[in-house]
Amino acid sequence: MNNLRMKHFLALLLIGDGVVALVRPEHDAAAWSQGPWLWRQAMQHLKKNPTTTRLVATTQIVAGIYWLISEERKRAPESLE
C-alpha cells in the first residue's frame, strides 16, 4: 500500500471511530480498553464520562476530515478546479 493510500485509510479509520464514539460512547471506550495501564485508565475514564468521549470523537472526526482535505490539496491542487 502506498503512502497516500495509507494516509487516506488512516483518516477514514479516524473518522469512522469518531462516528461510532458519538453514537455509542461507552461501547467505543470499552472496545479500546486493552493496552498499557495508563491507556486502560484513560479508557475507563472515557467509559464513565460519555460527554468527554463525544468531545474526543468530534475532535477525531474534524481532524480526519481536515487531514483528508489537506492531503488532497497537497496532491493535486490543479485538479480541484
HTML snippet that shows the backbone in 3Dmol.js (N, CA, C, O; Angstrom):
<script src="https://3Dmol.org/build/3Dmol-min.js"></script>
<div id="view" style="width:600px;height:400px;position:relative"></div>
<script>
const pdb = `
ATOM      1  N   MET A   1       0.865  -1.177   0.000  1.00  0.00           N
ATOM      2  CA  MET A   1       0.000   0.000   0.000  1.00  0.00           C
ATOM      3  C   MET A   1       0.908   1.236   0.000  1.00  0.00           C
ATOM      4  O   MET A   1       1.823   1.344   0.817  1.00  0.00           O
ATOM      5  N   ASN A   2       0.646   2.160  -0.920  1.00  0.00           N
ATOM      6  CA  ASN A   2       1.491   3.348  -0.978  1.00  0.00           C
ATOM      7  C   ASN A   2       1.142   4.339   0.136  1.00  0.00           C
ATOM      8  O   ASN A   2       0.122   4.199   0.811  1.00  0.00           O
ATOM      9  N   ASN A   3       2.002   5.334   0.313  1.00  0.00           N
ATOM     10  CA  ASN A   3       1.871   6.295   1.403  1.00  0.00           C
ATOM     11  C   ASN A   3       0.552   7.078   1.351  1.00  0.00           C
ATOM     12  O   ASN A   3      -0.083   7.289   2.384  1.00  0.00           O
ATOM     13  N   LEU A   4       0.146   7.501   0.176  1.00  0.00           N
ATOM     14  CA  LEU A   4      -1.093   8.264   0.020  1.00  0.00           C
ATOM     15  C   LEU A   4      -2.306   7.428   0.423  1.00  0.00           C
ATOM     16  O   LEU A   4      -3.191   7.912   1.129  1.00  0.00           O
ATOM     17  N   ARG A   5      -2.344   6.189  -0.022  1.00  0.00           N
ATOM     18  CA  ARG A   5      -3.461   5.306   0.338  1.00  0.00           C
ATOM     19  C   ARG A   5      -3.491   5.032   1.838  1.00  0.00           C
ATOM     20  O   ARG A   5      -4.562   4.969   2.442  1.00  0.00           O
ATOM     21  N   MET A   6      -2.307   4.870   2.440  1.00  0.00           N
ATOM     22  CA  MET A   6      -2.232   4.611   3.870  1.00  0.00           C
ATOM     23  C   MET A   6      -2.778   5.812   4.648  1.00  0.00           C
ATOM     24  O   MET A   6      -3.532   5.631   5.605  1.00  0.00           O
ATOM     25  N   LYS A   7      -2.413   7.023   4.256  1.00  0.00           N
ATOM     26  CA  LYS A   7      -2.918   8.227   4.923  1.00  0.00           C
ATOM     27  C   LYS A   7      -4.442   8.323   4.780  1.00  0.00           C
ATOM     28  O   LYS A   7      -5.146   8.647   5.736  1.00  0.00           O
ATOM     29  N   HIS A   8      -4.926   8.042   3.593  1.00  0.00           N
ATOM     30  CA  HIS A   8      -6.372   8.087   3.335  1.00  0.00           C
ATOM     31  C   HIS A   8      -7.095   7.054   4.211  1.00  0.00           C
ATOM     32  O   HIS A   8      -8.114   7.361   4.830  1.00  0.00           O
ATOM     33  N   PHE A   9      -6.569   5.851   4.255  1.00  0.00           N
ATOM     34  CA  PHE A   9      -7.151   4.782   5.058  1.00  0.00           C
ATOM     35  C   PHE A   9      -7.163   5.145   6.541  1.00  0.00           C
ATOM     36  O   PHE A   9      -8.175   4.948   7.215  1.00  0.00           O
ATOM     37  N   LEU A  10      -6.048   5.674   7.059  1.00  0.00           N
ATOM     38  CA  LEU A  10      -5.973   6.059   8.467  1.00  0.00           C
ATOM     39  C   LEU A  10      -6.930   7.201   8.794  1.00  0.00           C
ATOM     40  O   LEU A  10      -7.532   7.214   9.868  1.00  0.00           O
ATOM     41  N   ALA A  11      -7.076   8.155   7.885  1.00  0.00           N
ATOM     42  CA  ALA A  11      -8.025   9.251   8.104  1.00  0.00           C
ATOM     43  C   ALA A  11      -9.458   8.716   8.157  1.00  0.00           C
ATOM     44  O   ALA A  11     -10.255   9.155   8.986  1.00  0.00           O
ATOM     45  N   LEU A  12      -9.781   7.777   7.283  1.00  0.00           N
ATOM     46  CA  LEU A  12     -11.120   7.178   7.304  1.00  0.00           C
ATOM     47  C   LEU A  12     -11.365   6.395   8.590  1.00  0.00           C
ATOM     48  O   LEU A  12     -12.470   6.425   9.131  1.00  0.00           O
ATOM     49  N   LEU A  13     -10.347   5.696   9.083  1.00  0.00           N
ATOM     50  CA  LEU A  13     -10.483   4.999  10.367  1.00  0.00           C
ATOM     51  C   LEU A  13     -10.743   5.989  11.498  1.00  0.00           C
ATOM     52  O   LEU A  13     -11.576   5.743  12.371  1.00  0.00           O
ATOM     53  N   LEU A  14     -10.029   7.102  11.475  1.00  0.00           N
ATOM     54  CA  LEU A  14     -10.201   8.136  12.492  1.00  0.00           C
ATOM     55  C   LEU A  14     -11.631   8.673  12.469  1.00  0.00           C
ATOM     56  O   LEU A  14     -12.264   8.816  13.515  1.00  0.00           O
ATOM     57  N   ILE A  15     -12.129   8.966  11.284  1.00  0.00           N
ATOM     58  CA  ILE A  15     -13.493   9.483  11.135  1.00  0.00           C
ATOM     59  C   ILE A  15     -14.518   8.428  11.573  1.00  0.00           C
ATOM     60  O   ILE A  15     -15.449   8.733  12.318  1.00  0.00           O
ATOM     61  N   GLY A  16     -14.343   7.205  11.111  1.00  0.00           N
ATOM     62  CA  GLY A  16     -15.286   6.140  11.438  1.00  0.00           C
ATOM     63  C   GLY A  16     -15.351   5.853  12.932  1.00  0.00           C
ATOM     64  O   GLY A  16     -16.437   5.691  13.488  1.00  0.00           O
ATOM     65  N   ASP A  17     -14.199   5.790  13.580  1.00  0.00           N
ATOM     66  CA  ASP A  17     -14.199   5.563  15.021  1.00  0.00           C
ATOM     67  C   ASP A  17     -14.844   6.732  15.751  1.00  0.00           C
ATOM     68  O   ASP A  17     -15.529   6.539  16.756  1.00  0.00           O
ATOM     69  N   GLY A  18     -14.629   7.936  15.250  1.00  0.00           N
ATOM     70  CA  GLY A  18     -15.272   9.106  15.854  1.00  0.00           C
ATOM     71  C   GLY A  18     -16.786   9.041  15.759  1.00  0.00           C
ATOM     72  O   GLY A  18     -17.486   9.387  16.711  1.00  0.00           O
ATOM     73  N   VAL A  19     -17.291   8.601  14.622  1.00  0.00           N
ATOM     74  CA  VAL A  19     -18.745   8.484  14.451  1.00  0.00           C
ATOM     75  C   VAL A  19     -19.311   7.433  15.403  1.00  0.00           C
ATOM     76  O   VAL A  19     -20.345   7.658  16.032  1.00  0.00           O
ATOM     77  N   VAL A  20     -18.644   6.298  15.510  1.00  0.00           N
ATOM     78  CA  VAL A  20     -19.104   5.247  16.430  1.00  0.00           C
ATOM     79  C   VAL A  20     -19.099   5.773  17.864  1.00  0.00           C
ATOM     80  O   VAL A  20     -20.036   5.515  18.620  1.00  0.00           O
ATOM     81  N   ALA A  21     -18.057   6.505  18.242  1.00  0.00           N
ATOM     82  CA  ALA A  21     -17.972   7.045  19.600  1.00  0.00           C
ATOM     83  C   ALA A  21     -19.051   8.089  19.867  1.00  0.00           C
ATOM     84  O   ALA A  21     -19.511   8.217  21.002  1.00  0.00           O
ATOM     85  N   LEU A  22     -19.456   8.829  18.857  1.00  0.00           N
ATOM     86  CA  LEU A  22     -20.559   9.783  19.037  1.00  0.00           C
ATOM     87  C   LEU A  22     -21.863   9.064  19.327  1.00  0.00           C
ATOM     88  O   LEU A  22     -22.644   9.489  20.178  1.00  0.00           O
ATOM     89  N   VAL A  23     -22.088   7.985  18.621  1.00  0.00           N
ATOM     90  CA  VAL A  23     -23.342   7.246  18.742  1.00  0.00           C
ATOM     91  C   VAL A  23     -23.387   6.405  20.018  1.00  0.00           C
ATOM     92  O   VAL A  23     -24.399   6.397  20.718  1.00  0.00           O
ATOM     93  N   ARG A  24     -22.304   5.703  20.321  1.00  0.00           N
ATOM     94  CA  ARG A  24     -22.249   4.811  21.494  1.00  0.00           C
ATOM     95  C   ARG A  24     -20.935   5.024  22.241  1.00  0.00           C
ATOM     96  O   ARG A  24     -20.026   4.201  22.136  1.00  0.00           O
ATOM     97  N   PRO A  25     -20.828   6.110  22.990  1.00  0.00           N
ATOM     98  CA  PRO A  25     -19.550   6.453  23.625  1.00  0.00           C
ATOM     99  C   PRO A  25     -19.031   5.404  24.611  1.00  0.00           C
ATOM    100  O   PRO A  25     -17.834   5.117  24.623  1.00  0.00           O
ATOM    101  N   GLU A  26     -19.895   4.836  25.424  1.00  0.00           N
ATOM    102  CA  GLU A  26     -19.446   3.847  26.405  1.00  0.00           C
ATOM    103  C   GLU A  26     -18.930   2.585  25.710  1.00  0.00           C
ATOM    104  O   GLU A  26     -17.916   2.012  26.110  1.00  0.00           O
ATOM    105  N   HIS A  27     -19.634   2.167  24.676  1.00  0.00           N
ATOM    106  CA  HIS A  27     -19.249   0.971  23.926  1.00  0.00           C
ATOM    107  C   HIS A  27     -17.905   1.180  23.227  1.00  0.00           C
ATOM    108  O   HIS A  27     -17.056   0.289  23.229  1.00  0.00           O
ATOM    109  N   ASP A  28     -17.716   2.354  22.632  1.00  0.00           N
ATOM    110  CA  ASP A  28     -16.469   2.634  21.923  1.00  0.00           C
ATOM    111  C   ASP A  28     -15.289   2.663  22.887  1.00  0.00           C
ATOM    112  O   ASP A  28     -14.235   2.101  22.587  1.00  0.00           O
ATOM    113  N   ALA A  29     -15.449   3.311  24.043  1.00  0.00           N
ATOM    114  CA  ALA A  29     -14.367   3.354  25.030  1.00  0.00           C
ATOM    115  C   ALA A  29     -14.032   1.953  25.525  1.00  0.00           C
ATOM    116  O   ALA A  29     -12.861   1.631  25.725  1.00  0.00           O
ATOM    117  N   ALA A  30     -15.044   1.121  25.725  1.00  0.00           N
ATOM    118  CA  ALA A  30     -14.811  -0.253  26.173  1.00  0.00           C
ATOM    119  C   ALA A  30     -14.075  -1.060  25.109  1.00  0.00           C
ATOM    120  O   ALA A  30     -13.248  -1.912  25.435  1.00  0.00           O
ATOM    121  N   ALA A  31     -14.373  -0.797  23.843  1.00  0.00           N
ATOM    122  CA  ALA A  31     -13.722  -1.524  22.758  1.00  0.00           C
ATOM    123  C   ALA A  31     -12.224  -1.236  22.688  1.00  0.00           C
ATOM    124  O   ALA A  31     -11.455  -2.074  22.218  1.00  0.00           O
ATOM    125  N   TRP A  32     -11.806  -0.064  23.149  1.00  0.00           N
ATOM    126  CA  TRP A  32     -10.398   0.335  23.119  1.00  0.00           C
ATOM    127  C   TRP A  32      -9.723   0.150  24.477  1.00  0.00           C
ATOM    128  O   TRP A  32      -8.669   0.740  24.714  1.00  0.00           O
ATOM    129  N   SER A  33     -10.297  -0.648  25.370  1.00  0.00           N
ATOM    130  CA  SER A  33      -9.809  -0.724  26.746  1.00  0.00           C
ATOM    131  C   SER A  33      -8.618  -1.652  26.961  1.00  0.00           C
ATOM    132  O   SER A  33      -8.193  -1.817  28.104  1.00  0.00           O
ATOM    133  N   GLN A  34      -8.072  -2.250  25.945  1.00  0.00           N
ATOM    134  CA  GLN A  34      -6.896  -3.112  26.073  1.00  0.00           C
ATOM    135  C   GLN A  34      -5.633  -2.292  25.855  1.00  0.00           C
ATOM    136  O   GLN A  34      -5.609  -1.364  25.046  1.00  0.00           O
ATOM    137  N   GLY A  35      -4.588  -2.647  26.588  1.00  0.00           N
ATOM    138  CA  GLY A  35      -3.308  -1.972  26.400  1.00  0.00           C
ATOM    139  C   GLY A  35      -2.623  -1.707  27.720  1.00  0.00           C
ATOM    140  O   GLY A  35      -2.972  -2.302  28.739  1.00  0.00           O
ATOM    141  N   PRO A  36      -1.637  -0.803  27.706  1.00  0.00           N
ATOM    142  CA  PRO A  36      -0.906  -0.476  28.926  1.00  0.00           C
ATOM    143  C   PRO A  36      -1.820   0.112  30.001  1.00  0.00           C
ATOM    144  O   PRO A  36      -2.906   0.609  29.702  1.00  0.00           O
ATOM    145  N   TRP A  37      -1.375   0.051  31.231  1.00  0.00           N
ATOM    146  CA  TRP A  37      -2.163   0.501  32.379  1.00  0.00           C
ATOM    147  C   TRP A  37      -2.695   1.915  32.183  1.00  0.00           C
ATOM    148  O   TRP A  37      -3.886   2.150  32.388  1.00  0.00           O
ATOM    149  N   LEU A  38      -1.847   2.862  31.794  1.00  0.00           N
ATOM    150  CA  LEU A  38      -2.278   4.248  31.639  1.00  0.00           C
ATOM    151  C   LEU A  38      -3.379   4.372  30.580  1.00  0.00           C
ATOM    152  O   LEU A  38      -4.337   5.123  30.764  1.00  0.00           O
ATOM    153  N   TRP A  39      -3.244   3.642  29.484  1.00  0.00           N
ATOM    154  CA  TRP A  39      -4.258   3.643  28.428  1.00  0.00           C
ATOM    155  C   TRP A  39      -5.583   3.081  28.955  1.00  0.00           C
ATOM    156  O   TRP A  39      -6.645   3.651  28.706  1.00  0.00           O
ATOM    157  N   ARG A  40      -5.517   1.972  29.678  1.00  0.00           N
ATOM    158  CA  ARG A  40      -6.736   1.368  30.236  1.00  0.00           C
ATOM    159  C   ARG A  40      -7.428   2.334  31.195  1.00  0.00           C
ATOM    160  O   ARG A  40      -8.656   2.422  31.212  1.00  0.00           O
ATOM    161  N   GLN A  41      -6.643   3.057  31.990  1.00  0.00           N
ATOM    162  CA  GLN A  41      -7.210   4.040  32.908  1.00  0.00           C
ATOM    163  C   GLN A  41      -7.929   5.154  32.132  1.00  0.00           C
ATOM    164  O   GLN A  41      -9.017   5.587  32.510  1.00  0.00           O
ATOM    165  N   ALA A  42      -7.305   5.603  31.052  1.00  0.00           N
ATOM    166  CA  ALA A  42      -7.919   6.652  30.228  1.00  0.00           C
ATOM    167  C   ALA A  42      -9.225   6.165  29.613  1.00  0.00           C
ATOM    168  O   ALA A  42     -10.211   6.903  29.592  1.00  0.00           O
ATOM    169  N   MET A  43      -9.243   4.937  29.115  1.00  0.00           N
ATOM    170  CA  MET A  43     -10.459   4.386  28.511  1.00  0.00           C
ATOM    171  C   MET A  43     -11.543   4.175  29.565  1.00  0.00           C
ATOM    172  O   MET A  43     -12.727   4.355  29.280  1.00  0.00           O
ATOM    173  N   GLN A  44     -11.150   3.797  30.772  1.00  0.00           N
ATOM    174  CA  GLN A  44     -12.123   3.643  31.859  1.00  0.00           C
ATOM    175  C   GLN A  44     -12.760   4.998  32.173  1.00  0.00           C
ATOM    176  O   GLN A  44     -13.967   5.083  32.403  1.00  0.00           O
ATOM    177  N   HIS A  45     -11.946   6.054  32.180  1.00  0.00           N
ATOM    178  CA  HIS A  45     -12.465   7.407  32.416  1.00  0.00           C
ATOM    179  C   HIS A  45     -13.451   7.802  31.312  1.00  0.00           C
ATOM    180  O   HIS A  45     -14.522   8.341  31.591  1.00  0.00           O
ATOM    181  N   LEU A  46     -13.080   7.529  30.060  1.00  0.00           N
ATOM    182  CA  LEU A  46     -13.967   7.877  28.945  1.00  0.00           C
ATOM    183  C   LEU A  46     -15.264   7.068  29.002  1.00  0.00           C
ATOM    184  O   LEU A  46     -16.335   7.581  28.677  1.00  0.00           O
ATOM    185  N   LYS A  47     -15.165   5.824  29.410  1.00  0.00           N
ATOM    186  CA  LYS A  47     -16.361   4.981  29.518  1.00  0.00           C
ATOM    187  C   LYS A  47     -17.342   5.557  30.542  1.00  0.00           C
ATOM    188  O   LYS A  47     -18.557   5.487  30.353  1.00  0.00           O
ATOM    189  N   LYS A  48     -16.814   6.119  31.613  1.00  0.00           N
ATOM    190  CA  LYS A  48     -17.652   6.686  32.666  1.00  0.00           C
ATOM    191  C   LYS A  48     -18.126   8.103  32.358  1.00  0.00           C
ATOM    192  O   LYS A  48     -19.022   8.615  33.028  1.00  0.00           O
ATOM    193  N   ASN A  49     -17.528   8.742  31.346  1.00  0.00           N
ATOM    194  CA  ASN A  49     -17.839  10.137  31.005  1.00  0.00           C
ATOM    195  C   ASN A  49     -18.177  10.262  29.519  1.00  0.00           C
ATOM    196  O   ASN A  49     -17.329  10.678  28.730  1.00  0.00           O
ATOM    197  N   PRO A  50     -19.405   9.907  29.127  1.00  0.00           N
ATOM    198  CA  PRO A  50     -19.763   9.911  27.708  1.00  0.00           C
ATOM    199  C   PRO A  50     -19.657  11.285  27.045  1.00  0.00           C
ATOM    200  O   PRO A  50     -19.396  11.368  25.845  1.00  0.00           O
ATOM    201  N   THR A  51     -19.854  12.359  27.807  1.00  0.00           N
ATOM    202  CA  THR A  51     -19.729  13.687  27.196  1.00  0.00           C
ATOM    203  C   THR A  51     -18.286  13.954  26.771  1.00  0.00           C
ATOM    204  O   THR A  51     -18.042  14.516  25.703  1.00  0.00           O
ATOM    205  N   THR A  52     -17.340  13.553  27.603  1.00  0.00           N
ATOM    206  CA  THR A  52     -15.924  13.703  27.249  1.00  0.00           C
ATOM    207  C   THR A  52     -15.597  12.839  26.043  1.00  0.00           C
ATOM    208  O   THR A  52     -14.869  13.262  25.145  1.00  0.00           O
ATOM    209  N   THR A  53     -16.139  11.628  26.025  1.00  0.00           N
ATOM    210  CA  THR A  53     -15.913  10.729  24.895  1.00  0.00           C
ATOM    211  C   THR A  53     -16.448  11.348  23.607  1.00  0.00           C
ATOM    212  O   THR A  53     -15.804  11.261  22.562  1.00  0.00           O
ATOM    213  N   ARG A  54     -17.605  11.962  23.676  1.00  0.00           N
ATOM    214  CA  ARG A  54     -18.182  12.605  22.480  1.00  0.00           C
ATOM    215  C   ARG A  54     -17.346  13.803  22.038  1.00  0.00           C
ATOM    216  O   ARG A  54     -17.239  14.064  20.840  1.00  0.00           O
ATOM    217  N   LEU A  55     -16.761  14.525  22.965  1.00  0.00           N
ATOM    218  CA  LEU A  55     -15.875  15.638  22.619  1.00  0.00           C
ATOM    219  C   LEU A  55     -14.626  15.127  21.896  1.00  0.00           C
ATOM    220  O   LEU A  55     -14.208  15.695  20.888  1.00  0.00           O
ATOM    221  N   VAL A  56     -14.043  14.060  22.416  1.00  0.00           N
ATOM    222  CA  VAL A  56     -12.892  13.441  21.759  1.00  0.00           C
ATOM    223  C   VAL A  56     -13.296  12.933  20.375  1.00  0.00           C
ATOM    224  O   VAL A  56     -12.546  13.093  19.412  1.00  0.00           O
ATOM    225  N   ALA A  57     -14.473  12.326  20.275  1.00  0.00           N
ATOM    226  CA  ALA A  57     -14.963  11.802  18.999  1.00  0.00           C
ATOM    227  C   ALA A  57     -15.144  12.911  17.968  1.00  0.00           C
ATOM    228  O   ALA A  57     -14.784  12.748  16.802  1.00  0.00           O
ATOM    229  N   THR A  58     -15.698  14.028  18.397  1.00  0.00           N
ATOM    230  CA  THR A  58     -15.882  15.162  17.486  1.00  0.00           C
ATOM    231  C   THR A  58     -14.531  15.668  16.996  1.00  0.00           C
ATOM    232  O   THR A  58     -14.375  16.008  15.824  1.00  0.00           O
ATOM    233  N   THR A  59     -13.565  15.716  17.894  1.00  0.00           N
ATOM    234  CA  THR A  59     -12.214  16.135  17.518  1.00  0.00           C
ATOM    235  C   THR A  59     -11.614  15.166  16.508  1.00  0.00           C
ATOM    236  O   THR A  59     -10.968  15.592  15.550  1.00  0.00           O
ATOM    237  N   GLN A  60     -11.820  13.865  16.712  1.00  0.00           N
ATOM    238  CA  GLN A  60     -11.344  12.854  15.763  1.00  0.00           C
ATOM    239  C   GLN A  60     -11.936  13.075  14.379  1.00  0.00           C
ATOM    240  O   GLN A  60     -11.219  13.042  13.379  1.00  0.00           O
ATOM    241  N   ILE A  61     -13.224  13.296  14.322  1.00  0.00           N
ATOM    242  CA  ILE A  61     -13.901  13.473  13.033  1.00  0.00           C
ATOM    243  C   ILE A  61     -13.369  14.706  12.319  1.00  0.00           C
ATOM    244  O   ILE A  61     -13.038  14.647  11.135  1.00  0.00           O
ATOM    245  N   VAL A  62     -13.288  15.815  13.032  1.00  0.00           N
ATOM    246  CA  VAL A  62     -12.788  17.058  12.430  1.00  0.00           C
ATOM    247  C   VAL A  62     -11.348  16.879  11.964  1.00  0.00           C
ATOM    248  O   VAL A  62     -10.997  17.301  10.862  1.00  0.00           O
ATOM    249  N   ALA A  63     -10.512  16.259  12.793  1.00  0.00           N
ATOM    250  CA  ALA A  63      -9.109  16.044  12.424  1.00  0.00           C
ATOM    251  C   ALA A  63      -8.994  15.146  11.193  1.00  0.00           C
ATOM    252  O   ALA A  63      -8.181  15.409  10.307  1.00  0.00           O
ATOM    253  N   GLY A  64      -9.803  14.092  11.136  1.00  0.00           N
ATOM    254  CA  GLY A  64      -9.771  13.198   9.980  1.00  0.00           C
ATOM    255  C   GLY A  64     -10.190  13.889   8.695  1.00  0.00           C
ATOM    256  O   GLY A  64      -9.566  13.701   7.651  1.00  0.00           O
ATOM    257  N   ILE A  65     -11.237  14.681   8.768  1.00  0.00           N
ATOM    258  CA  ILE A  65     -11.698  15.419   7.576  1.00  0.00           C
ATOM    259  C   ILE A  65     -10.646  16.445   7.153  1.00  0.00           C
ATOM    260  O   ILE A  65     -10.353  16.585   5.966  1.00  0.00           O
ATOM    261  N   TYR A  66     -10.082  17.159   8.126  1.00  0.00           N
ATOM    262  CA  TYR A  66      -9.035  18.136   7.815  1.00  0.00           C
ATOM    263  C   TYR A  66      -7.840  17.454   7.154  1.00  0.00           C
ATOM    264  O   TYR A  66      -7.277  17.964   6.186  1.00  0.00           O
ATOM    265  N   TRP A  67      -7.461  16.288   7.694  1.00  0.00           N
ATOM    266  CA  TRP A  67      -6.329  15.544   7.143  1.00  0.00           C
ATOM    267  C   TRP A  67      -6.601  15.140   5.693  1.00  0.00           C
ATOM    268  O   TRP A  67      -5.724  15.287   4.841  1.00  0.00           O
ATOM    269  N   LEU A  68      -7.793  14.637   5.402  1.00  0.00           N
ATOM    270  CA  LEU A  68      -8.141  14.259   4.028  1.00  0.00           C
ATOM    271  C   LEU A  68      -8.087  15.456   3.091  1.00  0.00           C
ATOM    272  O   LEU A  68      -7.526  15.375   1.998  1.00  0.00           O
ATOM    273  N   ILE A  69      -8.671  16.562   3.520  1.00  0.00           N
ATOM    274  CA  ILE A  69      -8.700  17.764   2.672  1.00  0.00           C
ATOM    275  C   ILE A  69      -7.294  18.287   2.431  1.00  0.00           C
ATOM    276  O   ILE A  69      -6.949  18.645   1.305  1.00  0.00           O
ATOM    277  N   SER A  70      -6.473  18.335   3.485  1.00  0.00           N
ATOM    278  CA  SER A  70      -5.116  18.870   3.314  1.00  0.00           C
ATOM    279  C   SER A  70      -4.273  17.966   2.424  1.00  0.00           C
ATOM    280  O   SER A  70      -3.452  18.462   1.653  1.00  0.00           O
ATOM    281  N   GLU A  71      -4.456  16.654   2.511  1.00  0.00           N
ATOM    282  CA  GLU A  71      -3.728  15.742   1.631  1.00  0.00           C
ATOM    283  C   GLU A  71      -4.166  15.908   0.180  1.00  0.00           C
ATOM    284  O   GLU A  71      -3.333  15.844  -0.724  1.00  0.00           O
ATOM    285  N   GLU A  72      -5.443  16.117  -0.053  1.00  0.00           N
ATOM    286  CA  GLU A  72      -5.927  16.332  -1.419  1.00  0.00           C
ATOM    287  C   GLU A  72      -5.330  17.614  -2.003  1.00  0.00           C
ATOM    288  O   GLU A  72      -4.954  17.645  -3.175  1.00  0.00           O
ATOM    289  N   ARG A  73      -5.242  18.656  -1.203  1.00  0.00           N
ATOM    290  CA  ARG A  73      -4.678  19.930  -1.669  1.00  0.00           C
ATOM    291  C   ARG A  73      -3.209  19.776  -2.002  1.00  0.00           C
ATOM    292  O   ARG A  73      -2.741  20.363  -2.977  1.00  0.00           O
ATOM    293  N   LYS A  74      -2.472  19.012  -1.228  1.00  0.00           N
ATOM    294  CA  LYS A  74      -1.042  18.794  -1.493  1.00  0.00           C
ATOM    295  C   LYS A  74      -0.834  17.986  -2.761  1.00  0.00           C
ATOM    296  O   LYS A  74       0.097  18.229  -3.529  1.00  0.00           O
ATOM    297  N   ARG A  75      -1.721  17.020  -2.965  1.00  0.00           N
ATOM    298  CA  ARG A  75      -1.536  16.068  -4.058  1.00  0.00           C
ATOM    299  C   ARG A  75      -1.788  16.690  -5.423  1.00  0.00           C
ATOM    300  O   ARG A  75      -0.956  16.542  -6.318  1.00  0.00           O
ATOM    301  N   ALA A  76      -2.895  17.373  -5.612  1.00  0.00           N
ATOM    302  CA  ALA A  76      -3.252  17.841  -6.951  1.00  0.00           C
ATOM    303  C   ALA A  76      -4.080  19.108  -6.874  1.00  0.00           C
ATOM    304  O   ALA A  76      -5.287  19.062  -7.110  1.00  0.00           O
ATOM    305  N   PRO A  77      -3.466  20.242  -6.550  1.00  0.00           N
ATOM    306  CA  PRO A  77      -4.271  21.467  -6.439  1.00  0.00           C
ATOM    307  C   PRO A  77      -4.957  21.863  -7.749  1.00  0.00           C
ATOM    308  O   PRO A  77      -6.046  22.436  -7.719  1.00  0.00           O
ATOM    309  N   GLU A  78      -4.343  21.569  -8.886  1.00  0.00           N
ATOM    310  CA  GLU A  78      -4.963  21.963 -10.160  1.00  0.00           C
ATOM    311  C   GLU A  78      -6.165  21.102 -10.504  1.00  0.00           C
ATOM    312  O   GLU A  78      -7.020  21.536 -11.276  1.00  0.00           O
ATOM    313  N   SER A  79      -6.259  19.887  -9.953  1.00  0.00           N
ATOM    314  CA  SER A  79      -7.391  19.013 -10.283  1.00  0.00           C
ATOM    315  C   SER A  79      -8.646  19.374  -9.505  1.00  0.00           C
ATOM    316  O   SER A  79      -9.715  18.833  -9.789  1.00  0.00           O
ATOM    317  N   LEU A  80      -8.550  20.271  -8.535  1.00  0.00           N
ATOM    318  CA  LEU A  80      -9.715  20.663  -7.750  1.00  0.00           C
ATOM    319  C   LEU A  80     -10.517  21.759  -8.416  1.00  0.00           C
ATOM    320  O   LEU A  80     -11.613  22.085  -7.959  1.00  0.00           O
ATOM    321  N   GLU A  81     -10.008  22.319  -9.458  1.00  0.00           N
ATOM    322  CA  GLU A  81     -10.713  23.431 -10.126  1.00  0.00           C
ATOM    323  C   GLU A  81     -11.808  22.938 -11.039  1.00  0.00           C
ATOM    324  O   GLU A  81     -12.493  23.742 -11.672  1.00  0.00           O
TER     325      GLU A  81
END
`;
const viewer = $3Dmol.createViewer("view");
viewer.addModel(pdb, "pdb");
viewer.setStyle({}, {cartoon: {color: "spectrum"}});
viewer.zoomTo();
viewer.render();
</script>
